[in-house]
Amino acid sequence: MPVKVHLDRVGMAFTTPAGTFRAVEPLDLEIPTGRFVSLVGPSGCGKSTLFNVIAGLLQPTEGRVLIDGEDATGTIGRVGYMLQKDLLLPWRTVLDNVILGMEIQGKPLKAARERALPLLQKYGLAGFEHLYPNSLSGGMRQRAALLRTLLFDTDVILLDEPFGALDAQTKLHMQEWLMQLWSDFKKTVVFVTHDVEEAIYLSDEIHVMGTRPGRILETIPITIPRPRARTTALTPEFIAVKERCLNLLTAAAPTMEAA
Amino acid sequence: MTVQDTPRIGLGDLDLARDASAEATAKPTPKPARRLPVQKDWPTWAIVATQFGILVVIIAAWEIASTTGLISAFFWSQPSAIWHTLIIFVTEGNAWVDIGFTFRSTIFGFLLGTTVGSLVGLSFWWSRNYAAIVQPYIICFESIPKLALAPLIILVFGLGLSSKVAIAFALTFVISTLTTFAGVKALDPDGERLFYSLGATRWQVFRKLVMPFCLPWIISVLRVNIGLALTGAIVGEFIASQHGLGRAILYAGQTYDIALVWVAVLVLSTLAVIMYATVSWIESVLRKGTRQ
């Protein structure tokens, strides 16, 4: 499969009075087209830094970002980026929030709304299109935020712990909903999470990360066939991957305490 | 414990002990039954009728007290005289010129101060360096009692409308700037990052994020500003003016026409209430648009 996003020796270092602080060790990461890839790691492992670098919001101190083989370091608007906070604008209706990306790209409002409306109805926001975000539940708000990211029409979308603030029940629904969306839209997804089980259930590939400096400890391909039922979490294969991930994460933890 | 129990305590140890054990097994001291205090709301007509009644009593007491000589009618005037003067003021004097003058200077000062102040506050979003440089000046200007500058403003802008507008502007400008800047500072940086990740230009971020985000702050300052603008206009007229309700009050006071003072104050209050109500209405309409 062709490579969609390539992090070429991307590293991040900050100069502090105490010396140079390495936030992210130079790392290579290739994300194939159309795959669902997760980054799992404790807080402070540089997941969000990497996302900001890919989105062009942060200039890496080393290396470059290639998207479709083209240098995209420090250029904005190349990938869809969804933060943990939904960041819906309270003065816009759900529909007008969702078309924000298209609006910024200069698409006529009428055409943008016409395109968004059926999608809102198809993906669980029917009846909410013309409401304001303050009347939506947490899960609904996340759906709207994710659709806004999708409708930005980039091949790559970055999801930074999108379900981190949701309750366990809603989270399960949202994971299944995301799977449906991903198989319909065929986007390349990079997903950041703390939740190992979530990462295994959703991904084709998991990069387990460690802290100080932020680095990739191991890359684990997930070969569990799709579509995956909830009960796959009980299969020996799933449990073996989970065990491997947890071992890596706990092994990485003491170094954090020592530092 | 009831009153009948108390004499028995003095009957000796045995009795006391029995009493204590009996009390432990028997019913505990009954707590007085308390209920939630309930306040009954009067119907609206009763509230309004009472308010109206109080007003009538005050006016009647004033009239009677001044007619019987309990208070000096010369210093305090009396309702009948005030009413009489009001009729003359409205029908024969140049009341409408005065009202129009005060109204215009207030509204112009209010609009100018609020608009320019808000724009300056918003402009701080564009450059942190510029904000850091200009901010101390704004805060200095805030700390000056602006009304103390009024005589200077009259000298510079003359006796006409423009000096009153300038004083009203000086009073409303800084508070608008500071309040709007508080909005700019409250902006979530993640919101900006979202816009930039979508490839937005700075102008797009300003128009689609910063401006609507700060609108509630600007709205919150409107009601304060209408009062300040009116104060500015009146003070300007006090110092030097050819028209206006402020000048009418000053003139009437200097000629011991106390009834006319009351009339002008009454008209001024009515004007203030009308403007305040209008701004409150505009505020509620705008607030509905921002969903806050």
Chai-1 contact restraints between the chains, C-beta under 6 A:
chainA,res_idxA,chainB,res_idxB,connection_type,confidence,min_distance_angstrom,max_distance_angstrom,comment,restraint_id
A,A55,B,S197,contact,1.0,0.0,6.0,A-B,restraint_1
A,L57,B,R193,contact,1.0,0.0,6.0,A-B,restraint_2
A,I76,B,Y196,contact,1.0,0.0,6.0,A-B,restraint_3
A,I76,B,G199,contact,1.0,0.0,6.0,A-B,restraint_4
A,G77,B,G199,contact,1.0,0.0,6.0,A-B,restraint_5
A,Y81,B,S197,contact,1.0,0.0,6.0,A-B,restraint_6
A,L83,B,D190,contact,1.0,0.0,6.0,A-B,restraint_7
A,K85,B,D190,contact,1.0,0.0,6.0,A-B,restraint_8
A,L87,B,G191,contact,1.0,0.0,6.0,A-B,restraint_9
A,L87,B,L194,contact,1.0,0.0,6.0,A-B,restraint_10
A,P90,B,R291,contact,1.0,0.0,6.0,A-B,restraint_11
A,W91,B,P212,contact,1.0,0.0,6.0,A-B,restraint_12
A,W91,B,T290,contact,1.0,0.0,6.0,A-B,restraint_13
A,W91,B,R291,contact,1.0,0.0,6.0,A-B,restraint_14
A,G101,B,L198,contact,1.0,0.0,6.0,A-B,restraint_15
A,I104,B,L198,contact,1.0,0.0,6.0,A-B,restraint_16
A,I104,B,A200,contact,1.0,0.0,6.0,A-B,restraint_17
A,I104,B,Q204,contact,1.0,0.0,6.0,A-B,restraint_18
A,Y132,B,R291,contact,1.0,0.0,6.0,A-B,restraint_19
A,F152,B,L198,contact,1.0,0.0,6.0,A-B,restraint_20
